[in-house]
Amino acid sequence: MPLLLLAVLVCCHEPASSSAPRISVLLEPAAITMFEGERVPVAARVSRNGASWSDAPLVWSSDAPAVATVDAGGVITGVSAGGTTVRATVDGVSADVRVAVSPGCRNPSISISPASSLLRVGDTLTFVAATCPRTDVQEFSWRTTDSTIGTITSNGVLTARGAGEALVLVSLRADSTRSAVASLRVTR
């Protein structure tokens, strides 16, 4: 009888490795060609034991941040011409995106940072604008849609004046058709 019991135990024992979750990571697109200053989102599909894992704690990284960076949400930004690999990793499992960054930009544009802000009355914040393609002389015109909410200097320094919401607008002095907008919310 003891032999039979031993046979049952050996028959039904599962190896420890089979209890570890099976994880897969798929990134789309798998390869990106972009321009300096361009931002491209990458979609990550993660599954654990065959089921979708939508809140997987992905860690994003770039092998060459001087060429392209990636934020915590998987948005890649082209920094300078060259090639790199961007990687998303969860629990030791990773997937890669090949990234090629070309000099210049797809469409002439202007960007503003931060794109949105929450301030208290009396706070100040410096906004930064950049153009693509980059130019040696970057003179900008700044304004807000409501000066009772916030005022902004010619250098992009905003002072929160009153509670409410407004927009911060920036344009090139030489070409006012190239502009960007940021949202502003001020609380007391």
KAVEN-V722508 format. One record per pair of residues at least 12 apart in sequence whose C-alpha atoms are under 7 Angstrom apart, sorted by the first residue. I is the first residue (numbers start at 0). J is the second residue. If there is no record, write none. Layout:
# KAVEN-V722508
I;J / I;J
This chain:
# KAVEN-V722508
20;47 / 20;48 / 21;47 / 21;48 / 22;46 / 22;47 / 22;48 / 22;92 / 23;45 / 23;46 / 23;47 / 23;92 / 24;43 / 24;44 / 24;45 / 24;46 / 24;93 / 24;94 / 25;43 / 25;44 / 25;45 / 25;94 / 26;41 / 26;42 / 26;43 / 26;44 / 26;94 / 26;96 / 27;41 / 27;42 / 27;43 / 28;41 / 29;95 / 29;96 / 29;97 / 30;96 / 30;97 / 30;98 / 31;97 / 31;98 / 31;99 / 32;98 / 32;99 / 32;100 / 33;77 / 33;99 / 33;100 / 33;101 / 34;77 / 34;100 / 34;101 / 34;102 / 34;103 / 34;104 / 34;105 / 35;77 / 35;78 / 35;79 / 35;80 / 35;100 / 35;101 / 35;102 / 35;103 / 35;104 / 36;76 / 36;77 / 36;78 / 36;104 / 36;131 / 37;76 / 37;77 / 37;104 / 38;74 / 38;75 / 38;76 / 38;77 / 39;74 / 39;75 / 39;76 / 40;73 / 40;74 / 40;75 / 41;73 / 41;74 / 55;89 / 56;89 / 57;87 / 57;88 / 57;89 / 58;71 / 58;87 / 58;88 / 58;89 / 59;71 / 59;73 / 59;86 / 59;87 / 59;88 / 60;85 / 60;86 / 60;87 / 61;84 / 61;85 / 61;86 / 62;83 / 62;84 / 62;85 / 63;83 / 65;78 / 65;79 / 66;78 / 66;79 / 66;80 / 66;81 / 66;82 / 66;83 / 66;100 / 77;100 / 79;100 / 79;102 / 80;100 / 80;101 / 80;102 / 81;99 / 81;100 / 81;101 / 82;98 / 82;99 / 82;100 / 83;97 / 83;98 / 83;99 / 84;96 / 84;97 / 84;98 / 85;97 / 103;131 / 103;132 / 104;131 / 104;132 / 107;131 / 107;132 / 108;130 / 108;131 / 108;177 / 109;128 / 109;129 / 109;130 / 109;131 / 109;177 / 109;178 / 109;179 / 110;128 / 110;129 / 110;130 / 110;179 / 111;126 / 111;127 / 111;128 / 111;129 / 111;179 / 111;180 / 111;181 / 112;126 / 112;127 / 112;128 / 113;126 / 114;181 / 114;182 / 115;181 / 115;182 / 115;183 / 116;182 / 116;183 / 116;184 / 117;183 / 117;184 / 117;185 / 118;159 / 118;184 / 118;185 / 118;186 / 119;159 / 119;185 / 119;186 / 119;187 / 120;159 / 120;160 / 120;161 / 120;162 / 120;185 / 120;186 / 120;187 / 121;158 / 121;159 / 121;160 / 122;158 / 122;159 / 123;156 / 123;157 / 123;158 / 123;159 / 124;156 / 124;157 / 124;158 / 125;155 / 125;156 / 125;157 / 126;155 / 126;156 / 127;155 / 138;171 / 138;172 / 139;169 / 139;170 / 139;171 / 139;172 / 140;153 / 140;169 / 140;170 / 140;171 / 140;172 / 141;153 / 141;155 / 141;168 / 141;169 / 141;170 / 142;167 / 142;168 / 142;169 / 143;165 / 143;166 / 143;167 / 143;168 / 144;165 / 144;166 / 144;167 / 145;165 / 147;160 / 147;161 / 148;160 / 148;161 / 148;162 / 148;163 / 148;164 / 148;165 / 148;185 / 149;161 / 159;185 / 161;185 / 162;185 / 162;186 / 162;187 / 163;184 / 163;185 / 163;186 / 164;183 / 164;184 / 164;185 / 165;182 / 165;183 / 165;184 / 166;180 / 166;181 / 166;182 / 166;183 / 167;180 / 167;181 / 167;182 / 167;183 / 168;180 / 168;181
